[in-house]
Amino acid sequence: MAAPAGGAAAAPLGPGDLPAVFQCLQSALSHEPSTQKQAEAALRELETRPGFCSCLAEILASKDADHSARWLAAVHFKNSCNKYWRSRLPGSLSEEEKAHLRGRLLDLVEQQDQQIAVQIAVVFSKVARFDFPRAWPNLLSDLLAKLQGSSQLAQRRVYLVLHHILKELASKRLAADQRNFEQVTALLLEPTWQQWAADTQAVGAALPGALEAPLQAAQQLLVTFERWLLQLKALRRMVMFGFPPDARSLAQVPAVGQVVPPLLATLRQFTAARAARSASAQRNQVQAMLDRAILKLLKTLRQIQEAHPWSFFHCGALIPCLEFCCGQVLEWQGGGGSGVAMPPQFVMQSLLIIYGVEKCASYRGSASSLSLSSGARSQIEQLKGLAGEVAPALAAFWSAPRLQAFTVAVVERLLPLTEKELEEWEDNPEAFHHELENAAWEESLRGCAENTYLAVFEGHREAVAPVVVQLLQSASEACPPGAAAQLAAAAQQQQQQNGAAAGGRALVRGMPAAVLSKEAVYQAVAAGAYELHDYVDFTGFLHSSLLPEMADRSPAAKPLRRRAIKLLSHWTARLKKEDRPAVYRALLAALAEEGDAAMQLVAVGTLRALVDDWEFDEAQFLEFVAPTFQQLAGLLSSASEFDSQLAAFSLLDLVVDRLADGVKPYAPGLLALLPSVFQQAEGQSLLRIQVLVTLQRLVHALGAESPATYPLVLPVLRLCTDPSQPDELNLLEDGLQLWLVALRHAPAPHPGLLGEPFPNLVAAMTKSTEHIAVGMKIALSCVLLGRGEFLAAHGGGLVQILCGFIGNVKDRGMLALLPVMDAVVQCFPSEGPQLLAPALQRLLADLLAGRESGLVAAAALGVYARVLLQNAPAFLQLFQAAAPHVPAPADAPPAADPASRLLLALVDLWLDKFDSIGQPAARKLSALALCVLLTAPLPALLERLELLVTHITSVWFEVEGSDLAGSLPISYELLSASRDVDDAGAVVPSEEAEGESARRKSLVDADPVANLGLSAFAKQQLEVAAGVHGGALSAALNAMDGSLAGQLKAMLDSVQ
């Protein structure tokens, strides 16, 4: 399907193109794939042409056109307006077309089809976001004018449009936009409220009869009800976002007092009408709409209370609202909402309202909810006064009888497992566990009940704790430990004698009701562990109830066994050391329960809590390590859900971490397990990352024995660093950390550690600076471990990395590069400077141009000092080679040739930044290098003799010439500079690994900085310099300041 013909400049579409555009839309709906693809391509071309949106608007206005084509036109209209209304993309709408569309939109409001009407409303909202009020100031007044007509369709569609406009405008968070929304609220609130109140009366009057009447007789009520819901949504947004939250401002919001009491009264009226409905009447659309209305009213009240807690209280709605919500909880008898049974969503919203009130920071007098200004003290005093008004009202509401009834209702009616959940447990234990443990608590009835119970418990511990203890005692009497099987048998016998109805009350899918009730009480005890600390003798409870129930393997005891295991994870702080072995045995028995992943996974969670506890004793756990690993391996192989595998492996990793060196005896078993786990986790990056973390811990624990891990570690390293594999972005960071740990612990060079992965590192470092810190540590460890063989094979790649980063990274990155360069020169004084020449030249250019900070410059000068000290000819050759490529700074001193000018410029920078060198060993390195510098055949150096001698003698005084010299040991491990950018996020602290430490020590032992005395070396170099400079040196020394000459003499005389 070809688009309407247009010129090279994409001629505007006009009325004559309407048939072609309409034909494109129809063809896009074709069932013929080729026709559909051609039409879609044509539409993509058309959307960039001026007039396309206007053509779509005309098609939408043609109500007799094909419905499907009009619906597709509405979708394209919405997408094009959203994309091109305020855009610089080709096809953006002109101001003229925007003005035309704004006028045309008002004619498109009255759409019979709901789907098209929603698309049009969304277009209104997007245009309003961009153009209201500046370019479309009369938008709202024009919409309000349409409400004055007699057409009910027009009224419904206008409220639909207003709902979407308010939703869009309320999402804008800039202060000017919020002020604009306040003005919108001032315009719309009153007329919307008046119409809502009128519609509420009409709905309330017709509702009782409509609930019993056939559908045809209730059509008019459904129309009114739909409009009523749209008005309620609009009112909610205006009240919430049209006024500053009084939780922050403490200023009353009159609209809350106007709106909330009628909302609450309507909620009561609607719930009463629903409850009065005949049980024999069939569920119809009116009841479905009524349920939507009740749910929306509850959500609206909850959100208004959150935004304006003080106005909600002062309008007299807080306590009545709590009474209503508490009544809903107390009246709940279960059911799914069919017939007159209360839907669980009602109870969930009621619980959330109670939770919000109990957790409300404002009602607690917390200043964290305030927007503090210059009058902060008066605001805090006002807040305390307001909180003092609310506290007595809430205390009176939560009387002891009500707290007891509420707690009992939550525990006995809302927390027990349902028949549906027990069925899910039987069918799919894994899915059951994750649904129960990992779902968002606000989205489940049990989650809302548990968290609301806990919020009430925290606020009223003295009243609620005895109730929970009594429930625990009653449940234990009704279902003693080990009695589940007998209770199930008795209930089945009763069922056989008295029929299914009698037995059904005592059995829920084969589980005794007493077991399920006790399981719910255990859940309450677990959730309230902190609050019950002083009310429960946990040690006695453990031995009398929990351990026996964890040992009960009868099918009827499964829910109680699982909950007893879960309860332990909340009470780990009260578990005595001598009781832990018995608990470990019980948990391992649950882990071994094949076929019930729900039991195994809850045991994994509790065991993790015990191992992660502060009181965990590694020695006490050693006898359980092997069976733990064995059971976790079985769970990893049998689990089908990724979350299950992740939970099991997370526990395995934690055990390895806590055992540290104690994991060595179990290393062979782990190394046999990990390859299959890693292989099976293909496409699951999180699990593979866990495997990499465990490997790091294992390599670290094995230390010098770590080559035993190489058959697994080396292939994993190649995979993780391979830039062509799809998971590279996710695995690279942890793969590099594993590589670093393996290098540091390696007792001897290995080709798989040094040679094979390094090209991948070069590729990764070339693409990004993200891994510069760990990458440079790897390079440093490779240099120390591989020495000459490594540099011969991969020196070029190393220099490529250095040259790519020098001048292109910030200070932290530069400080990571310099220790590697220092190590290369120190290890290979002859070959190192030549290998690093490109990087040294690039660094020289940055230093002389002033592009590096003083911190980086001081550290970088140490690299040049190392070259000068250990290979002076290479140092001078560096400037000869750099002269054609590195421009001298404008203020560089004159010299006989460009190389000498570069050298003098660096010397001047060195002398200027010398005092910025802070580390004693680094200062001594520079002082020794300056001594060598005196021997360079460059007469201009003698002009700087005073500064050279000043720095040399000052360092001599620090390290040799004073009484304090030598009192503090000097660390000559210059490589320790790399720790400034070290392992903040590392899993294991491998810097002190035995292999790496030995290699660093040997390097320090051979370092001339550690072995040379500064005074003796200075005397020797001055003698050499005298032969180079002749009498000029003597003249320069005689011309020095007397005090400085005295310091030099003292230094030279100190030589034995």
N, C-alpha and C positions, 0 to 999 in steps of 0.2 A: 504494500500500500504506500503510494508516494505521497509526500506532503504537498500542500498547495505550492505552486511554483512561486519562487521569489528570486530577487536579484542577488547580486554578490553581497550587497549591504543588508540582507535579510529584511526585505520589504515588510511593512506592517500588514497584519491580517485585518481584513475588513468584513462587512456583512456578506459580501459575495463568497467568502471562504467558509461560511458556516456549514454548508452541506459537506464540504470536504473534511472539515474537522469532525463533524458528526459521524461521517463514514469511517474515519480513523478510529473513533471510539468504539463503534460497532465491530470493526474488524479486530480490535484488540481483545474483544470478548469471544472471538471465534474459537471453536474447538479444533481448528486446523492449525497445528503448530507453526507452519511456515507463514501463514497469513497473520497469525497473532504476533510473531516476531517482527514482521515487516511493519505492522501497525504500531507496535511499541517503539520501534526505531523512528518512525515518522513522528510520533508524539514527542519523543525526546528532542527531535529537531525543531518541532513547532514551539516547544515551551520557551525557547530562546528568542522567538520572534515577537516584536511588539504587537499587541492586540490579542495575543493568545488567551490571556485571562478574560478579556472582554468577550471573546467568542464563547468561552466556557460559561460565562455568566448568562449569555443569551440562551444557550442550550438549557441551562437550569431553569430559566424563566419560561421555557416552552413546556408546559405541563402535560401536553399531549404526546410528547416525544417518548421513545422507547425508555422504559424505566431503568433497565440495566445500563444503558448508555448514559442516562442522566446521573445515575449513581457513580459511574466511573468518571464522569465529568466533574462531579462534586469532589471526588478524591484528588483529581489532578488540580482542580481549582484551589483546594486547601494547600496542597504541596507546593504549587507554583507561587502562591501568595506568600507562604512562609519562607520560601527560598529567595524570591526576587523582590520582595517589597522594599527591603532596605538592604541593598547589596550592590557591590561593584562588579559582580559577575556579568558576563555577557547575557543579555536578556533581562536585566533589571528594569523594573517598571518606571516609566516616565511620570512626572508629576501630573501631567494631563490625564494619563490613564488611571492613575491612582484616584484622582478626583472623580472620574467617571465611575470607577468601581465602588467608591464609597457611597455614591448615590444609588447605584444599582443594587448594592447589598440589601438596602432597606426594602426593596421590592421582592427580595428572595426569601424573606423571613417566613412567609406562610407556605410551608412545604407539607404536603400530606404525608409523605413517607418519612418515618422516624429516622432512618439511617441518613438520608440526605439532609434532613433538618439538623442532625448533629454535626455533619461536616460543615454546613453553613455557619452554625454557631461557633465552631472552632475557627473558621475564617474571620468572623467578627472579632474573636478574642485576639488573634494574632495581629490584625490590623490595629485594634485598639491599643495593643502593647506598643506599637511603633508610633501611632499617630494621635492618640488621645492624651491630653486635650489640645495639643498645639495645632495640628492639622485637621482635627475632627472635633471641634468643641461642642457641637450640637448632637453628638452621638446619643447620649443618654436621654436628652430631652425628646429626640425623635422617636426613640424606642418607647418612652413613657407615653407619647402621644398615641402610639399604636394600641396601647392598653385601653384607651377610652372607647374603642369600637365594641361592637356587640359580638364579634367573632370569637368563639372560644378557642378555635384553632390558633388564631393570631395571638391570643393571650398566652396560651401554652408555649408557643414558639418564642415569643418575646422573653418569657421567663427563662426558657432554655438558653437563649442568647445571653441574657443578663448573668445567668449562672456561670457560663464559660468566660464571659468578660471579667467578672469579679474574681474568678479563679486565677485568671492570667495576671490581672493587675495586682492581686494580693501577693503574688510570688515575687514581685519586684521589691528589693530590699534597700535601695538607696533612700536616704532621708527625704529627698524631694519627692520620690515616688510614693513614699508612705504618707507624706502630707497630701499628695494628690488623691490617694485612696481615702483619706479622711474626708476630703471634700466630696468624693463620690458617695461615701456613706451618708453624709449629711443630706444629699439630694435624694437618695433612693430608699433610705431606711424607713421613713414614715409611710410613703405609699405602699411599699412592699409589706410592711407590718399590718397596715389596715386591711389589705386584701387577704393576707394570711389569716388574720383574725376572722374575717367574714367567711372564708372558705373553711376554717376550722369549725365554725358553727354549723355550716351546711353539712360537712362530713360527719360531725358528731351526731347530728339529728338523723341522718339517713343510715348510719352505720349499723345499728342493731338489726333493722329489717333487711338490709342488703346482705348481711352475713348469712341469713337463712334463705334469701330469695334466689331464684335461678339467675344465671349469668346475664341473660338478656335484660332483666329488670334493673341490673346494677350498672349498666354501661355508663350512664350519666355520672354516677358516683365515681367510677374509675377515672373519668376525664377530670373531674374536680380534684380527685386524689393526686393525680399526676402533677397537676398545677401546684397543688399544696406542697408536694415534696420539693419541687423546684424552688418555690418561695422559701421553704425552710433552709435549703442549702444556701441560698443567697443571704438570708438573715444570719446564718451561722458565720459566713465569711465577713460580713459587715461588722458584726459585733466583735469578732475575734481580732480583725485586722484594721478596723476603721477607727480604733481608739488606742492610745498608748496602753500597754498592759499595766494594770494597777498593781501587779506584783512588783513592778519596778518603780512606778511613779507614786504609788500610795494614794492616787487621786481617784475618787469614785467615778464610775462610768454609769451615767443615768440609764443608758440603753439596756444595761444588764438588768436593772430593776424593772424596766418596762417589759422586757422579753422573757426573762427566765421564769417568773412565777406562772404566767400562762403556759409556757412550755411544759412545766411540771404538771400543771393541772390537766393539760391535754394528754400527757403521758398516762396519768392515772385513769382518765376517761377511756382511753383506747385500750389499756390493759384490762379494765373492768369489762368493756364490751367484748373483748376477746374471750375472757374467762366465762362470760355469761352465755356464750354461743352454745347451742345444743351440741352434745357429744355425737348425736347421730347425723348431724348435718355434714355434708361432704365439703372437703376443702376446695375453695374456689379462688378466683383471682382477687376478690375483695379481701379475703383473709391473707393472701400472699402480699397484697399491697399494704394491708394493716401491719403485718409483721415488719415490712420494710420501714413503715412509718415509725413504729415503736423503736426499732433499732436505731434509726436516724435521730430520733429524739434523745435517746440515751447517749449516743455519741456526741450530739450537740451540747448537751448539758455537761458532759465530761470535759470537752475541749474549752468551753466557756469558763468552767471552774479553774482549769489550768491557766488560762490567760488572765482572768480577772478574779482571783480568789477573794479579795476583800469585798468587791461589789457583790459577788455571789453570796457572801455571808450576810452583808448588811441588807440585802433585799429580802432576807428571811427564807432563802431557798436551801441553805446548806443542810440544816438538820432535817427538814422534810424530805430532801433528796436522799440523804443517808437512810432515813427510815424506809423510804420506798425500796432502795437498793438492798438493804438488809432484809426486808420482807421478801424480796424476790429470792434471795439466797435461802432463807428459812423455809420457803414454800416449795423449793425445788424437790421434785420427787423422781427425777430422771426422765428420760424420753427424748425423742428426736424432734419434737415440735410438731408432730402430726396431730390432727384433731385439735383439742383444746390444750394438749400438753404444751408446757412452756418450752420454746426453743432454747437450746443451750447458749446461743448467742446473746439472749437477753441476760442470762445470769453472768456471762463473761463480761458484758459491758457494765453490769451492776457492780461486779467485783472490781473492775478497773476504776470505777468512780470511787469506791471505798479506798482502794489502794492510793489513788491520786490524792485524796484528802489526807490520808495518814502520812504520806510521804511529802506533803506540800511544805516546801522550805519556808514559805511566808508564814504559814500557821505555826511553825516551830520557832519563829522569830529570828530566822537566819538572815543576816545582812547580805548573803551571797546573791539573793534575788533582787537586790536594789540596784538602781542606776544612781550611784552616789554622786552628789554634786558638791558645791562649796558648803552647803549646809548639811554635811554628812551626819554630824552629831544629832541635829534635830530630827533628821530622817530616821536614824536608828532609834531614837527615843519614841518617835511616832510609831515605828514598826513594833517596838516592844509593847506599846499601849494597845495597838490593834491585836497583837497576838494574845495579850492578856484578856481581851474580850472573847476571843474564839475559844481559848483553852477551857473555861468553865462550861461552855455550851457542849463542846466535844466530850468533856468528862461526864456531864450529865447524860449525854446520849449513850455513851458506852458504860452503862451500868453493869454491875457484876452479873445479873441474870442474862442481860443481852449478850455480854461477852461469852458467857458459858454456852448459850444457845447457838451463837454464831460459830464458835469453835467446834461444837459438836456437829452442827450441820455441815460445816466444811469437811471435817474429818470423816464423818460417817456417810455423807451423800456425794461429795464431790471428788474425794481422793481415791476411793476404791477403784480397782480395775473393772472395766465394763466387760460385758459378754463379747462385744465386738473386738475389744483389745485382746482378750484371751484367745479368740479365734485367730487374730493376726499373729499372736505368739506361736500358736500351733503351726500355722501355715508358713510363716517366714520369720523365724526368731531374730535374724539380723535386722531386717527392716523394722520389726517391732521395737527393738532396742534403740535404734537411731531415731525413730519417730518419737519415742518417749523421752529420750535424753537430749536430743540435739535440736528439736523444733523450737522456734521462737515462743517463749512462754506466753506472750500476749495473744497468740493465735490458738491456744488450746484451753479447754475448760480447766483441766487439772493444773496447768501452769498458772493460770490466773488465780485459781483457788489457793495454790501453795504460796505464791508470792503475796497475795493479799493477807492470808493467814499469818505469814511471817511479819508483814508490816504492822498488823494489829498486835501481834505478840510483842514486837519490839517496843511498841508504845504503851503496853499494858501488861508487863511481865508478871507483876504480882498477882493479877487476877487470872491470867490465862494459864500460867505454868501449873497451878494445882489442877486445873481442868484437864490438861494434857496428861499429867501424871495419873489422874483418876481413869482417864480413857485407856492408858497403858495397862493399868491394873485390871480393869474390867475385861479388856481384850485378852490378857494373859489367862484370866480365869476361864473365859469362854473357850479359849483355844490354848491349852497348856502345850509346852514344847513336846514334840513327838506325837501329838494327838491328831494330826491332820488326817491321817489315813483312817483312824477310827471314826472321826466326824464324817468323812466322806462315805464310809460304809453305812453309818447310821442314817445319813440322809438318803442314800439309795434305797435302803430298806423301807424307810418311811414313804418314799415315792412309790415303791411297789405296793405298799399296803393301802395308801390313801389316794393314789392317783398322782398324775404329773403335776397338777397345780400345787398340791401341798409340798411335794418334793422340790419343785422348782424354786420355791422361796428359800430353801436351805442349800441348794446347789446352783451354781452359776457355771455352766459348761464344765461340769464335773468337779468344780472347786467348791468346797464348803464356804458358805457365806461368812462363817466365823473366821476362816483363814483370810479371806479378802478384807474383812474389817480390821483384823490385826495388822495386815500388810499396810493398810491406810494409816493406822496409828503409828506404825514404824516410820512411815514417810513423814508424818508430822513431827515425830521425835528427831528424825534426821535433819529436817529443815530448821527446827528450833534448837539445834545443838548448843549454840552459844547462849541462848536465853535459858536453857534448861540445865546449865552447867552446875548450878548449886542445888538442883532439885532431884537429880537422878544419880544414884550410886552406880556409876558405869561399870566398875569392876564386877560388882555383884550381878548386874544386868547381863554383862558379857558371859559369865560362867553359868548363870541360871537359865538364860534364854537364848542369847545370840549363838553361842557355840553349838548348843544342841540343835537349834533350828538349822544352822548351816550344815550340820551333819545328817539331817533328815533327807534321805534320797527318795522318799515316796512321791509319786506324781502329784498328789493333792497338796503337798507342801511346797511345790515349786515357787509360787508367788511369794510366800513368806521367806523362803530361803534366799531368793534373789534380793528381796528388800532388806533382809538382815545383813547381807554382804554390802549392799549399798549404804546402809546406815553406818557401818564401820568407817567408811571414808569421811564421814562428817565428824566423827568422834576420835580421830587419830590423836588429838592432843591429850585425851584422857586415857589412852592405852598405855598400860605399864610395860616396862621393858620385859619383865618375866612372862607376860602374856603374849608377846609377839610370836614366838614359835608356834603356839597353838593356832593363832590366827593365820599365819603363813600356811600351815598344813591345810586348814579349811579352805583357804583361797586356792591353793594348788589342786585340791580335790574338785573344786568348782571349775577350774580351768581345764581339768581333764574330762569334763562332762561333754563328750562328743555328741553332736546332734542338737545341742541347745546353745546356739551362739549367743543368745541373750544372757544366759547364765555366765558363759565364758567372758563376755565383754564387760559385764558389771564387775566380775572378779578382776579383770585387767585394770579397770578404773580404780578399784579399792587398793589393789596392790601398788599401783602407781602412787596413790596418796601416801601409803605407808613408806615406800622407798624414798619418796621426795620429802618426807617429814624431817624436821630438824633432829629428832631423837633417833633417827635410823642408825643402827649399829651394823657396820659392814661385816664384822667378824661373826655376829649372831646369824647373819643371813647366808653365810657361805654354804651351809649344808643344803640350802634351798636353791642355790644358783642353778645347778645342773637341771633339776626338774623344771624350774621356771623357764629356762631356755628351751627345754624339750617341748613343754606345753605351748609356748609361744610359737615355736616352729610349726607345730601341728595346726595351731589356729591360723597362722599365716598361709598355710597351704590350703586350708579348707574354706577360709573366708572368701566370700564372693563380692563383698562390698568394699570399696576403696577405704571408706572411713574405718571399717573394722581392721583392715590391714595396717592402716596408719596408727590406730590406737595400740595394736599389739606391738608394732615395731618401735613406737615411741617408748613403751615400757622397756623393751629390750635395750634400747639406747640409754635410757635412764639408769638401768642396772649396770651397764658397762661403765657409765660415767661415775656412779657412786662407788663402784669397786676399785676404780683406778688400777693400780698395779696388781691388785688381787684378781683381775680378770685373766691373767696369763694362763692359768691351767685350763681355762675354757676356750682359749683362742682357737684351737683346731676345730672344735665343733662350730664355733661362730663362722670361721672361714669356710666351712663346708656348707653352712646355711645361706650366707649372704649372696653368693652368686645367683642362686635360684630366685631369691627375693628381688634382686636387682633386675634380673631378666624378665620376671613376671610383671614387674612394675613399668614395663615399656608404655610410654604415653602418660604415666602418672608421675609428674615431676616432683611433687611433694614427698612421695614415698622414696623416690630415688635420692632426693636430698637427704632424707633421714638415713639412708644407707651410707651415703658419703660421710655424714657426721659420725656415724658409728665407726666407720673405718678410720677416721681421724683419731678417735679415742683409742681404738685398738692399736693402731700403729704407735701412738704415743705411749701406751701402756707397755708395749713390747720393747720399745727402745732399741737397743742394739740387736735384738732378735727380730726386728721388723722385716728383714728380708723374707721371712716366712709368709708375709702377706703379699709379696710381689706378684704371685700368679693371679691374684685378684686385682690388686691395686693398679698394676700397669695397664691392663686392658681397659679398666674403668677410666684411668687418666686419659688414655688416647680417645676414648669416646667423649668424655666431658669437655675436652679441649678442641675437639674436631669442629671446625667452623661450618662444616657441611651438614652436620646432624641437626635435626629439627629442634631438639631440646637444649641446644647450646646456650641460649640466653638464660635458661633456668638453672642449668647445671654448672655453668662455667665457674661461678664464684666459689661454690663449695668444692668443685674439682681442683681449683687452684690452691685452696687452703689445704686439701688433702695432699697435693703435690709438695707443698712447702713443708708440711709435717714429715712426709716421707724423706725428703732431702735432708732435713735437719737431723733426723735419727739414723740416716744411712751410715753404716760403719765403713763402707768402701764404695767407690764409684760403681755405677751400674748403667749400662747403655739405655735401658728402658726408662730410667729416671732422668738422665742427662740429655740424651740425644734425640730420642724419638718424639717426645711431646714439645720440644722447644720451638720448632717451626710453627706449631699451632699457637704458642704463646706470642710469637712475633706477629702473627696474623691478628690475634685478638687485641694486642696492644696498639697495633697500627690503626684499628678501627675505632678505638675508644680509649679515653683516659680513665674510665671507671675503675679499672683494676690496677692502677699504676702502683699503689703501695704494695700489694701482695705480689704483683709481677716483678717488682724490683727486688723484693726479698728472695723470690725464687731465683732470679738472675744472680744475686749475691751468693746464695747457697750453691748454685751450680758452679760458680767461679771457685769457691772454696773447696768444693768436693772434686770437681773435674779437672781443675787446674789447666795445664797446657793442652791436654787432649780436647777438653771442652772448648777452649778458646780457638783452637785450630779449626774445629768443625763448625762452631756457631758464633765465633767472634763477630762476623759480619752482621748476623741477625741482631746481636746485642747492640752493636753500633747503630744499626737502623732504628732500633727502639729509642736509643738515647737521642739521636739527631731528630727524631720525630717529636720528642717531648720538649727538648731544650727550647726555651723561649715561647712555648705554647701552653704551659701549665702554670698554675699559681705556685706560691711559695711552698706549700705542703708537697706538691708534686716534685718541685725541683729538689727539695731536701731529701726526697726518696731516691733521686737519681745519683746524687753525689757520692754516697758511700760505695756504690758499685764501681764508679770510676776510680775512687781511691784504692779499692781492693785490687783492681786490675793492675794499676801501676805498682802497688806494693808487692803483689805476687810476681809480677813480670816487669822489672825495671827496664829491661832492654826492649822487649817486644810491646809492652803495654802502651807507652806513649805513641808509638807508631800506629798501633791498632786504633787507638782512641783519637787520632789526629782530627778526623772530621768533627767529632763531638767537641773536642777541645777548642777548635777554631770557632765553632758555632757559639759555644759558651763565651769565648773571648769577645766576640762581636756584641753579644748581649750585655756583658759587663761594661765594656767601654762605651756603649751607647746609653748606659744608665737605665736599661730596661728591667733590671732586677733590683729587688729590695736590698736594704743593708744587711738583713739577716742572710739572704741567699748569697750575696756578694762575699760576706765574711766566710761562709762555709765553702763557697766555690774557690776562693783563694787558697784554701787548704789543698785542693787537688793540684793546682799549679805548684804549690810549695812542695808537694810530694814528688812531682816530676823533676823539679829543680834540684831537690836534695838527692834523689836516687839516680838521676840521669841528666846532668847539666847540659851535655851536648844536645840531647833530644829537646830540652827546654828551649835552647837558642834556635834549634832547627825549626821548632814549632812556629816561631815568629817569621822566619824566612818563608816558610810555606804559606803562612796566613796573610802575609803582606799583600799579595795580589787580590785577595778576596775579602779582607776585613778592612773597612774604612777606619782611619784614625779619627778620633773625636776632634772637633774644631779647636778645642783648647789644649790639644796634645802638644808637648814641648817639641821644639825643632830638633832634628837629628840628621845625621849624615845620610841615612837611607830609610825607607818606609818600615823595614823590620825593626830597626832601632827605635823609631818613633813609637811603634806599637808597644815595644817592650817598656820604654820609659813611661808611656801612658798607663800600662798595667802596674808598674812600680809605684807611680804616684797614687793610683787607686788603692794599692796594697797598703802603702804607708798611711793613707787617709783612713782606711777601714780597720787598721790593725787593732785598735782598742775595742772594736766590735767583736773580735774573736774572744769568746769567753772561756772555752774549755782549756784547762791548763796544758793538756797534751797537744791540743791544736795550736796553742800559742807557742809552745816549744818547737813544734814542727815549723811554723812560720819563721821563728827566730833562727833556727838552723838553716833554713833555706835562704834567709837574707844574708847569712854568713857566706854561703856559696855564691850568692849574687855579687858580693864584693869582688869576686875573682873574674867576673865577666869583663872582656876587653872593651868596655864602654866608658870613656872618660866622663860622660855626663853623670854617671852614677856617683862620682866623687862630690858633685854639687849637692847630693842628697845624703852625704855621709853622716851629718849630724842626726838626721831623722833615723837613718838605718841603725846607728849606734845607740840612739835613745831606745828604740824598741828592743834591740838585742840585750842591752844591759838591764832593761826593766824586767824582761822575762828571766834573765839570769838571777836577778834579785829574788824573783818569785820562787824559782825552782832550786836554786843552789846558794845564793849569796846572803840570805838572811837567817836569823835564828829560827824563824818559823818554817823555813824551807825544809821540806821533808817530813814535817809533823803530820801533814795530811797526805796520804798516798795518792799518786796521780794514776788515773786509769789511762793506759796507752791503747785501749781498745777503741780506736777511732771509729770503728764500725758501729759502735753503740749509738752513733748519731742516728742510725736507722730506726732506733726505737722511738724516736719522736713521732714517727708515723706508723707505729706498730699495731699490734693485734687487738684493737679495741673490740672488734667483732669476732675474734678468733674463738673457735670452739675449745681448743686446748692451748695452754701457754707453752709453746714448743721452743721458745728462744733459748732456753737453757738445756736443750737436748744434749745428751752426752756427746754424740758425734760432732755436732756443730760447735759445741763449747771447746772440744779438743782442737778442732781445726782453727778456731779463732785464737786459742792460746798459742798454738805453734806460730801463727802469723805475728802475734804480739812479741813472742820471744825473739823473732828474727827482725823485728822492726828497728831500724837505726835510731828512731826517735827515742825508743826506750833504752837503747844501749849506749848512745853517745852522751858525753858530758858537754854541756853548752859552752863552758869557759874554755875547755881544751880544744874543742872543735873551732871556736871562734879564733883562738890564737893560731891554730894551724892554718885556717883560711886567710887570716890577715898576712901571714907569712907568704902564702901563695899570691895574694893580691899585691904584695909589695913587689914581687917579681913581675907581675903583669903591668902595674901602673908606675913603678919606679918611684922617683922623687915626688911625683904628684900626690901620691897617697900620703907621704910624710908631711907634705905641705898642708894637705887637707886636715890631717889629724892635728897638726900644730895650730891650725886656725879655729879649732873647735872651742866651744865654751869651756871654761876651766873646770866647772863642776862636772860636766859631762865627761871631760878628759879624765878626771879623777875616778869616776865610776868605771870607765873603760880600763884604767890602770888597775883598779881593784879587782876587776873580773879577771884580767890577764895574770895578775900576780897570784891569784888563788889557785892557779894550775900548779899541781905538785910536780 
